[in-house]
């Protein structure tokens, strides 16, 4: 594996981590909204 390949893998891993965090936040928000609407 070349150095450029390794750099690209690290970039993809960082983006993947960011996307996972975004998904987790959205899932929490969705659940909070569902909980809130369920109480109305």
HTML snippet that shows the backbone in 3Dmol.js (N, CA, C, O; Angstrom):
<script src="https://3Dmol.org/build/3Dmol-min.js"></script>
<div id="view" style="width:600px;height:400px;position:relative"></div>
<script>
const pdb = `
ATOM      1  N   UNK A   1       0.852  -1.189   0.000  1.00  0.00           N
ATOM      2  CA  UNK A   1       0.000   0.000   0.000  1.00  0.00           C
ATOM      3  C   UNK A   1       0.893   1.246   0.000  1.00  0.00           C
ATOM      4  O   UNK A   1       1.834   1.357   0.785  1.00  0.00           O
ATOM      5  N   UNK A   2       0.576   2.157  -0.882  1.00  0.00           N
ATOM      6  CA  UNK A   2       1.360   3.389  -0.995  1.00  0.00           C
ATOM      7  C   UNK A   2       0.953   4.383   0.086  1.00  0.00           C
ATOM      8  O   UNK A   2      -0.111   4.260   0.692  1.00  0.00           O
ATOM      9  N   UNK A   3       1.808   5.359   0.313  1.00  0.00           N
ATOM     10  CA  UNK A   3       1.527   6.390   1.312  1.00  0.00           C
ATOM     11  C   UNK A   3       0.242   7.144   0.965  1.00  0.00           C
ATOM     12  O   UNK A   3      -0.526   7.503   1.857  1.00  0.00           O
ATOM     13  N   UNK A   4       0.009   7.384  -0.320  1.00  0.00           N
ATOM     14  CA  UNK A   4      -1.203   8.100  -0.730  1.00  0.00           C
ATOM     15  C   UNK A   4      -2.451   7.269  -0.429  1.00  0.00           C
ATOM     16  O   UNK A   4      -3.496   7.812  -0.069  1.00  0.00           O
ATOM     17  N   UNK A   5      -2.331   5.949  -0.581  1.00  0.00           N
ATOM     18  CA  UNK A   5      -3.455   5.064  -0.259  1.00  0.00           C
ATOM     19  C   UNK A   5      -3.761   5.116   1.233  1.00  0.00           C
ATOM     20  O   UNK A   5      -4.920   5.179   1.643  1.00  0.00           O
ATOM     21  N   UNK A   6      -2.705   5.089   2.033  1.00  0.00           N
ATOM     22  CA  UNK A   6      -2.871   5.135   3.478  1.00  0.00           C
ATOM     23  C   UNK A   6      -3.532   6.450   3.909  1.00  0.00           C
ATOM     24  O   UNK A   6      -4.395   6.467   4.787  1.00  0.00           O
ATOM     25  N   UNK A   7      -3.114   7.537   3.281  1.00  0.00           N
ATOM     26  CA  UNK A   7      -3.707   8.848   3.590  1.00  0.00           C
ATOM     27  C   UNK A   7      -5.193   8.837   3.255  1.00  0.00           C
ATOM     28  O   UNK A   7      -6.012   9.341   4.024  1.00  0.00           O
ATOM     29  N   UNK A   8      -5.536   8.266   2.115  1.00  0.00           N
ATOM     30  CA  UNK A   8      -6.943   8.214   1.684  1.00  0.00           C
ATOM     31  C   UNK A   8      -7.771   7.366   2.646  1.00  0.00           C
ATOM     32  O   UNK A   8      -8.901   7.725   2.977  1.00  0.00           O
ATOM     33  N   UNK A   9      -7.215   6.251   3.091  1.00  0.00           N
ATOM     34  CA  UNK A   9      -7.922   5.392   4.046  1.00  0.00           C
ATOM     35  C   UNK A   9      -8.200   6.167   5.332  1.00  0.00           C
ATOM     36  O   UNK A   9      -9.296   6.089   5.886  1.00  0.00           O
ATOM     37  N   UNK A  10      -7.209   6.909   5.801  1.00  0.00           N
ATOM     38  CA  UNK A  10      -7.388   7.695   7.028  1.00  0.00           C
ATOM     39  C   UNK A  10      -8.457   8.771   6.831  1.00  0.00           C
ATOM     40  O   UNK A  10      -9.243   9.033   7.741  1.00  0.00           O
ATOM     41  N   UNK A  11      -8.494   9.391   5.659  1.00  0.00           N
ATOM     42  CA  UNK A  11      -9.521  10.397   5.372  1.00  0.00           C
ATOM     43  C   UNK A  11     -10.914   9.766   5.379  1.00  0.00           C
ATOM     44  O   UNK A  11     -11.860  10.332   5.928  1.00  0.00           O
ATOM     45  N   UNK A  12     -11.026   8.604   4.772  1.00  0.00           N
ATOM     46  CA  UNK A  12     -12.316   7.904   4.716  1.00  0.00           C
ATOM     47  C   UNK A  12     -12.751   7.486   6.122  1.00  0.00           C
ATOM     48  O   UNK A  12     -13.927   7.601   6.467  1.00  0.00           O
ATOM     49  N   UNK A  13     -11.819   7.007   6.926  1.00  0.00           N
ATOM     50  CA  UNK A  13     -12.142   6.621   8.299  1.00  0.00           C
ATOM     51  C   UNK A  13     -12.627   7.821   9.101  1.00  0.00           C
ATOM     52  O   UNK A  13     -13.571   7.701   9.881  1.00  0.00           O
ATOM     53  N   UNK A  14     -11.994   8.973   8.918  1.00  0.00           N
ATOM     54  CA  UNK A  14     -12.407  10.189   9.633  1.00  0.00           C
ATOM     55  C   UNK A  14     -13.807  10.602   9.198  1.00  0.00           C
ATOM     56  O   UNK A  14     -14.634  10.981  10.028  1.00  0.00           O
ATOM     57  N   UNK A  15     -14.072  10.529   7.897  1.00  0.00           N
ATOM     58  CA  UNK A  15     -15.400  10.885   7.397  1.00  0.00           C
ATOM     59  C   UNK A  15     -16.445   9.908   7.926  1.00  0.00           C
ATOM     60  O   UNK A  15     -17.548  10.314   8.291  1.00  0.00           O
ATOM     61  N   UNK A  16     -16.102   8.633   7.967  1.00  0.00           N
ATOM     62  CA  UNK A  16     -17.011   7.607   8.472  1.00  0.00           C
ATOM     63  C   UNK A  16     -17.368   7.873   9.934  1.00  0.00           C
ATOM     64  O   UNK A  16     -18.528   7.749  10.328  1.00  0.00           O
ATOM     65  N   UNK A  17     -16.374   8.234  10.726  1.00  0.00           N
ATOM     66  CA  UNK A  17     -16.601   8.551  12.139  1.00  0.00           C
ATOM     67  C   UNK A  17     -17.541   9.738  12.270  1.00  0.00           C
ATOM     68  O   UNK A  17     -18.456   9.729  13.094  1.00  0.00           O
ATOM     69  N   UNK A  18     -17.309  10.766  11.446  1.00  0.00           N
ATOM     70  CA  UNK A  18     -18.156  11.961  11.463  1.00  0.00           C
ATOM     71  C   UNK A  18     -19.602  11.610  11.097  1.00  0.00           C
ATOM     72  O   UNK A  18     -20.542  12.079  11.738  1.00  0.00           O
ATOM     73  N   UNK A  19     -19.769  10.789  10.069  1.00  0.00           N
ATOM     74  CA  UNK A  19     -21.112  10.409   9.634  1.00  0.00           C
ATOM     75  C   UNK A  19     -21.821   9.566  10.692  1.00  0.00           C
ATOM     76  O   UNK A  19     -23.023   9.720  10.909  1.00  0.00           O
ATOM     77  N   UNK A  20     -21.083   8.685  11.344  1.00  0.00           N
ATOM     78  CA  UNK A  20     -21.677   7.875  12.421  1.00  0.00           C
ATOM     79  C   UNK A  20     -22.166   8.768  13.555  1.00  0.00           C
ATOM     80  O   UNK A  20     -23.239   8.539  14.112  1.00  0.00           O
ATOM     81  N   UNK A  21     -21.376   9.787  13.896  1.00  0.00           N
ATOM     82  CA  UNK A  21     -21.763  10.724  14.956  1.00  0.00           C
ATOM     83  C   UNK A  21     -23.020  11.487  14.547  1.00  0.00           C
ATOM     84  O   UNK A  21     -23.934  11.670  15.351  1.00  0.00           O
ATOM     85  N   UNK A  22     -23.057  11.935  13.281  1.00  0.00           N
ATOM     86  CA  UNK A  22     -24.239  12.654  12.787  1.00  0.00           C
ATOM     87  C   UNK A  22     -25.477  11.761  12.851  1.00  0.00           C
ATOM     88  O   UNK A  22     -26.552  12.208  13.251  1.00  0.00           O
ATOM     89  N   UNK A  23     -25.320  10.493  12.453  1.00  0.00           N
ATOM     90  CA  UNK A  23     -26.445   9.563  12.482  1.00  0.00           C
ATOM     91  C   UNK A  23     -26.942   9.365  13.916  1.00  0.00           C
ATOM     92  O   UNK A  23     -28.148   9.354  14.164  1.00  0.00           O
ATOM     93  N   UNK A  24     -26.014   9.209  14.852  1.00  0.00           N
ATOM     94  CA  UNK A  24     -26.389   9.004  16.249  1.00  0.00           C
ATOM     95  C   UNK A  24     -27.159  10.212  16.781  1.00  0.00           C
ATOM     96  O   UNK A  24     -28.154  10.052  17.487  1.00  0.00           O
ATOM     97  N   UNK A  25     -26.704  11.412  16.446  1.00  0.00           N
ATOM     98  CA  UNK A  25     -27.400  12.625  16.888  1.00  0.00           C
ATOM     99  C   UNK A  25     -28.804  12.694  16.299  1.00  0.00           C
ATOM    100  O   UNK A  25     -29.757  13.040  16.998  1.00  0.00           O
ATOM    101  N   UNK A  26     -28.934  12.365  15.016  1.00  0.00           N
ATOM    102  CA  UNK A  26     -30.246  12.410  14.371  1.00  0.00           C
ATOM    103  C   UNK A  26     -31.181  11.357  14.964  1.00  0.00           C
ATOM    104  O   UNK A  26     -32.373  11.613  15.136  1.00  0.00           O
ATOM    105  N   UNK A  27     -30.651  10.181  15.274  1.00  0.00           N
ATOM    106  CA  UNK A  27     -31.466   9.123  15.872  1.00  0.00           C
ATOM    107  C   UNK A  27     -31.968   9.559  17.255  1.00  0.00           C
ATOM    108  O   UNK A  27     -33.117   9.304  17.614  1.00  0.00           O
ATOM    109  N   UNK A  28     -31.096  10.219  18.023  1.00  0.00           N
ATOM    110  CA  UNK A  28     -31.504  10.713  19.342  1.00  0.00           C
ATOM    111  C   UNK A  28     -32.583  11.787  19.210  1.00  0.00           C
ATOM    112  O   UNK A  28     -33.560  11.790  19.959  1.00  0.00           O
ATOM    113  N   UNK A  29     -32.401  12.693  18.258  1.00  0.00           N
ATOM    114  CA  UNK A  29     -33.395  13.748  18.042  1.00  0.00           C
ATOM    115  C   UNK A  29     -34.733  13.148  17.631  1.00  0.00           C
ATOM    116  O   UNK A  29     -35.783  13.574  18.113  1.00  0.00           O
ATOM    117  N   UNK A  30     -34.696  12.163  16.746  1.00  0.00           N
ATOM    118  CA  UNK A  30     -35.925  11.514  16.293  1.00  0.00           C
ATOM    119  C   UNK A  30     -36.644  10.865  17.467  1.00  0.00           C
ATOM    120  O   UNK A  30     -37.862  10.982  17.596  1.00  0.00           O
ATOM    121  N   UNK A  31     -35.890  10.181  18.324  1.00  0.00           N
ATOM    122  CA  UNK A  31     -36.497   9.528  19.484  1.00  0.00           C
ATOM    123  C   UNK A  31     -37.074  10.559  20.443  1.00  0.00           C
ATOM    124  O   UNK A  31     -38.151  10.351  21.001  1.00  0.00           O
ATOM    125  N   UNK A  32     -36.365  11.674  20.641  1.00  0.00           N
ATOM    126  CA  UNK A  32     -36.863  12.726  21.530  1.00  0.00           C
ATOM    127  C   UNK A  32     -38.169  13.305  20.997  1.00  0.00           C
ATOM    128  O   UNK A  32     -39.096  13.567  21.763  1.00  0.00           O
ATOM    129  N   UNK A  33     -38.240  13.505  19.678  1.00  0.00           N
ATOM    130  CA  UNK A  33     -39.470  14.026  19.060  1.00  0.00           C
ATOM    131  C   UNK A  33     -40.616  13.031  19.221  1.00  0.00           C
ATOM    132  O   UNK A  33     -41.744  13.412  19.532  1.00  0.00           O
ATOM    133  N   UNK A  34     -40.311  11.751  19.005  1.00  0.00           N
ATOM    134  CA  UNK A  34     -41.341  10.726  19.167  1.00  0.00           C
ATOM    135  C   UNK A  34     -41.850  10.698  20.606  1.00  0.00           C
ATOM    136  O   UNK A  34     -43.054  10.598  20.841  1.00  0.00           O
ATOM    137  N   UNK A  35     -40.933  10.785  21.566  1.00  0.00           N
ATOM    138  CA  UNK A  35     -41.316  10.790  22.978  1.00  0.00           C
ATOM    139  C   UNK A  35     -42.193  11.998  23.291  1.00  0.00           C
ATOM    140  O   UNK A  35     -43.202  11.890  23.989  1.00  0.00           O
ATOM    141  N   UNK A  36     -41.789  13.148  22.761  1.00  0.00           N
ATOM    142  CA  UNK A  36     -42.526  14.381  23.005  1.00  0.00           C
ATOM    143  C   UNK A  36     -43.927  14.300  22.398  1.00  0.00           C
ATOM    144  O   UNK A  36     -44.906  14.665  23.048  1.00  0.00           O
ATOM    145  N   UNK A  37     -44.024  13.831  21.174  1.00  0.00           N
ATOM    146  CA  UNK A  37     -45.328  13.727  20.509  1.00  0.00           C
ATOM    147  C   UNK A  37     -46.215  12.685  21.188  1.00  0.00           C
ATOM    148  O   UNK A  37     -47.439  12.810  21.201  1.00  0.00           O
ATOM    149  N   UNK A  38     -45.588  11.667  21.743  1.00  0.00           N
ATOM    150  CA  UNK A  38     -46.351  10.629  22.438  1.00  0.00           C
ATOM    151  C   UNK A  38     -47.010  11.136  23.704  1.00  0.00           C
ATOM    152  O   UNK A  38     -47.984  10.551  24.178  1.00  0.00           O
ATOM    153  N   UNK A  39     -46.485  12.221  24.253  1.00  0.00           N
ATOM    154  CA  UNK A  39     -47.026  12.771  25.498  1.00  0.00           C
ATOM    155  C   UNK A  39     -48.146  13.769  25.244  1.00  0.00           C
ATOM    156  O   UNK A  39     -48.788  14.223  26.191  1.00  0.00           O
ATOM    157  N   UNK A  40     -48.393  14.117  23.992  1.00  0.00           N
ATOM    158  CA  UNK A  40     -49.436  15.113  23.681  1.00  0.00           C
ATOM    159  C   UNK A  40     -50.814  14.472  23.672  1.00  0.00           C
ATOM    160  O   UNK A  40     -51.810  15.154  23.430  1.00  0.00           O
TER     161      UNK A  40
END
`;
const viewer = $3Dmol.createViewer("view");
viewer.addModel(pdb, "pdb");
viewer.setStyle({}, {cartoon: {color: "spectrum"}});
viewer.zoomTo();
viewer.render();
</script>
